[in-house]
Amino acid sequence: MLTPAQQKVKQELEELQVKAIIQCRDEATPNKRPKKPWYYILSGICIVIISSFLLLDLSTANQEEVVSYLKVEQSYNKRSTNLFINITEKDPTRLQQAVDKQAELLQKVNDLKAPASLGVHKQDLLKVMQQRLDLLTYLAEEENRNEIQVNKKFLELKVSRGIAIENLTSALDKAEIKYTQEEDGMIQYWVDSKVYQYNF
């Protein structure tokens, strides 16, 4: 049997051993440091920068797609306009050939794949070209033309042309393409410091 003094020493030794075991366990577990707010701020800034570069690339790609489409569309529209003016104002003897050619140009524009931002404009241009075709067809088939009907068709064509120009400028605004518009309908626009023109 242990004396009371020995029992007290033994109890103190056991308590020290328990404390040592607990301390060893605490040291064995990794010290988790709390994440600091600057880490979150830095991560947020990186995400914003990367996102802005991706959006810039997408915007530039969309603008280049718009320019590419408008170049092709304008070439068909210009040929359609010139054909229409030549037949109605200068040489009305080849009306049936003009009708066939106008129908072909209309089909080519219809087959073009327009960027989403130019979908409404494409439909408006198709309407303008269809009205040119209808007017040429009327002139080719009717020997006793009604001048009031002809003037009405010309007026409808002019209104549709104005709507198509307006929707083109709206599409350029949505694509964030800078442009200026002349009174005659010609639109001058810039993409990557290159200047382009669209003549209606």
NUKOLTOR-373434 format. One record per residue (C-alpha): residue in one letter; x, z negated, y negated. Coordinates in steps of 0.1 Angstrom, whole numbers. Layout:
{atom 'a',{X,Z,Y}}
...
This chain:
{atom 'm',{0,0,0}}
{atom 'l',{10,9,-35}}
{atom 't',{13,-16,-62}}
{atom 'p',{-9,-11,-93}}
{atom 'a',{21,2,-112}}
{atom 'q',{30,27,-85}}
{atom 'q',{-7,38,-83}}
{atom 'k',{-7,44,-121}}
{atom 'v',{25,65,-119}}
{atom 'k',{11,85,-89}}
{atom 'q',{-21,92,-108}}
{atom 'e',{-1,104,-139}}
{atom 'l',{20,127,-116}}
{atom 'e',{-11,142,-101}}
{atom 'e',{-26,148,-135}}
{atom 'l',{7,165,-146}}
{atom 'q',{6,187,-116}}
{atom 'v',{-30,198,-122}}
{atom 'k',{-21,206,-159}}
{atom 'a',{10,226,-147}}
{atom 'i',{-11,246,-123}}
{atom 'i',{-37,254,-150}}
{atom 'q',{-10,264,-175}}
{atom 'c',{6,287,-149}}
{atom 'r',{-27,304,-144}}
{atom 'd',{-32,309,-181}}
{atom 'e',{2,324,-185}}
{atom 'a',{-3,347,-155}}
{atom 't',{-35,363,-170}}
{atom 'p',{-26,390,-196}}
{atom 'n',{-30,380,-232}}
{atom 'k',{-58,401,-245}}
{atom 'r',{-54,408,-281}}
{atom 'p',{-86,416,-301}}
{atom 'k',{-86,452,-314}}
{atom 'k',{-81,453,-350}}
{atom 'p',{-105,471,-375}}
{atom 'w',{-77,495,-386}}
{atom 'y',{-77,510,-351}}
{atom 'y',{-114,519,-355}}
{atom 'i',{-109,533,-390}}
{atom 'l',{-79,554,-379}}
{atom 's',{-100,568,-349}}
{atom 'g',{-129,576,-372}}
{atom 'i',{-106,595,-396}}
{atom 'c',{-91,615,-368}}
{atom 'i',{-126,624,-355}}
{atom 'v',{-137,635,-389}}
{atom 'i',{-106,657,-394}}
{atom 'i',{-109,674,-360}}
{atom 's',{-147,680,-365}}
{atom 's',{-141,696,-399}}
{atom 'f',{-115,720,-385}}
{atom 'l',{-139,729,-357}}
{atom 'l',{-167,735,-382}}
{atom 'l',{-144,756,-404}}
{atom 'd',{-135,778,-374}}
{atom 'l',{-171,782,-365}}
{atom 's',{-181,791,-401}}
{atom 't',{-153,816,-403}}
{atom 'a',{-162,832,-370}}
{atom 'n',{-199,834,-381}}
{atom 'q',{-188,850,-414}}
{atom 'e',{-167,876,-396}}
{atom 'e',{-196,884,-373}}
{atom 'v',{-219,889,-403}}
{atom 'v',{-193,912,-419}}
{atom 's',{-189,932,-387}}
{atom 'y',{-226,937,-383}}
{atom 'l',{-232,946,-419}}
{atom 'k',{-206,973,-418}}
{atom 'v',{-222,991,-388}}
{atom 'e',{-258,985,-402}}
{atom 'q',{-248,998,-436}}
{atom 's',{-234,1030,-422}}
{atom 'y',{-267,1038,-404}}
{atom 'n',{-287,1027,-435}}
{atom 'k',{-266,1049,-458}}
{atom 'r',{-271,1079,-435}}
{atom 's',{-308,1073,-434}}
{atom 't',{-310,1069,-472}}
{atom 'n',{-290,1101,-478}}
{atom 'l',{-311,1121,-453}}
{atom 'f',{-343,1109,-469}}
{atom 'i',{-331,1117,-505}}
{atom 'n',{-318,1151,-495}}
{atom 'i',{-351,1161,-478}}
{atom 't',{-375,1146,-503}}
{atom 'e',{-357,1156,-535}}
{atom 'k',{-334,1186,-527}}
{atom 'd',{-341,1205,-495}}
{atom 'p',{-376,1200,-481}}
{atom 't',{-373,1230,-457}}
{atom 'r',{-358,1210,-428}}
{atom 'l',{-384,1183,-425}}
{atom 'q',{-388,1184,-387}}
{atom 'q',{-350,1181,-382}}
{atom 'a',{-350,1152,-407}}
{atom 'v',{-378,1134,-388}}
{atom 'd',{-358,1137,-355}}
{atom 'k',{-326,1125,-372}}
{atom 'q',{-344,1096,-389}}
{atom 'a',{-359,1085,-356}}
{atom 'e',{-325,1085,-340}}
{atom 'l',{-310,1064,-368}}
{atom 'l',{-339,1040,-365}}
{atom 'q',{-333,1036,-328}}
{atom 'k',{-296,1029,-334}}
{atom 'v',{-303,1001,-359}}
{atom 'n',{-329,987,-335}}
{atom 'd',{-303,986,-307}}
{atom 'l',{-278,967,-328}}
{atom 'k',{-273,930,-320}}
{atom 'a',{-277,911,-352}}
{atom 'p',{-263,876,-358}}
{atom 'a',{-290,849,-359}}
{atom 's',{-287,845,-397}}
{atom 'l',{-294,882,-402}}
{atom 'g',{-324,885,-378}}
{atom 'v',{-351,886,-406}}
{atom 'h',{-330,910,-426}}
{atom 'k',{-327,933,-396}}
{atom 'q',{-365,934,-392}}
{atom 'd',{-369,942,-429}}
{atom 'l',{-344,970,-427}}
{atom 'l',{-362,984,-396}}
{atom 'k',{-394,983,-415}}
{atom 'v',{-378,1003,-444}}
{atom 'm',{-364,1029,-420}}
{atom 'q',{-397,1031,-402}}
{atom 'q',{-415,1038,-435}}
{atom 'r',{-389,1065,-443}}
{atom 'l',{-397,1080,-409}}
{atom 'd',{-435,1078,-415}}
{atom 'l',{-432,1094,-449}}
{atom 'l',{-410,1123,-436}}
{atom 't',{-434,1127,-406}}
{atom 'y',{-464,1128,-430}}
{atom 'l',{-446,1154,-452}}
{atom 'a',{-437,1175,-421}}
{atom 'e',{-471,1175,-405}}
{atom 'e',{-495,1177,-435}}
{atom 'e',{-498,1210,-452}}
{atom 'n',{-524,1198,-477}}
{atom 'r',{-507,1166,-488}}
{atom 'n',{-525,1140,-508}}
{atom 'e',{-503,1131,-537}}
{atom 'i',{-519,1097,-541}}
{atom 'q',{-511,1090,-504}}
{atom 'v',{-475,1102,-509}}
{atom 'n',{-470,1080,-540}}
{atom 'k',{-485,1050,-521}}
{atom 'k',{-460,1055,-493}}
{atom 'f',{-431,1057,-518}}
{atom 'l',{-443,1025,-535}}
{atom 'e',{-446,1007,-502}}
{atom 'l',{-411,1019,-493}}
{atom 'k',{-397,1006,-526}}
{atom 'v',{-413,971,-521}}
{atom 's',{-400,969,-485}}
{atom 'r',{-365,978,-497}}
{atom 'g',{-367,950,-523}}
{atom 'i',{-377,925,-496}}
{atom 'a',{-349,936,-474}}
{atom 'i',{-324,931,-502}}
{atom 'e',{-338,897,-509}}
{atom 'n',{-336,886,-473}}
{atom 'l',{-300,899,-471}}
{atom 't',{-290,877,-500}}
{atom 's',{-307,847,-484}}
{atom 'a',{-288,853,-452}}
{atom 'l',{-255,855,-472}}
{atom 'd',{-264,822,-488}}
{atom 'k',{-270,806,-454}}
{atom 'a',{-237,819,-440}}
{atom 'e',{-220,805,-472}}
{atom 'i',{-207,840,-482}}
{atom 'k',{-202,845,-519}}
{atom 'y',{-217,876,-534}}
{atom 't',{-230,893,-566}}
{atom 'q',{-259,916,-568}}
{atom 'e',{-263,946,-591}}
{atom 'e',{-296,958,-606}}
{atom 'd',{-295,989,-584}}
{atom 'g',{-295,967,-552}}
{atom 'm',{-258,970,-545}}
{atom 'i',{-244,937,-531}}
{atom 'q',{-207,929,-534}}
{atom 'y',{-195,900,-511}}
{atom 'w',{-163,882,-502}}
{atom 'v',{-150,869,-469}}
{atom 'd',{-114,856,-466}}
{atom 's',{-105,871,-500}}
{atom 'k',{-116,906,-488}}
{atom 'v',{-143,924,-508}}
{atom 'y',{-171,943,-492}}
{atom 'q',{-200,962,-506}}
{atom 'y',{-235,968,-492}}
{atom 'n',{-254,996,-509}}
{atom 'f',{-291,999,-502}}
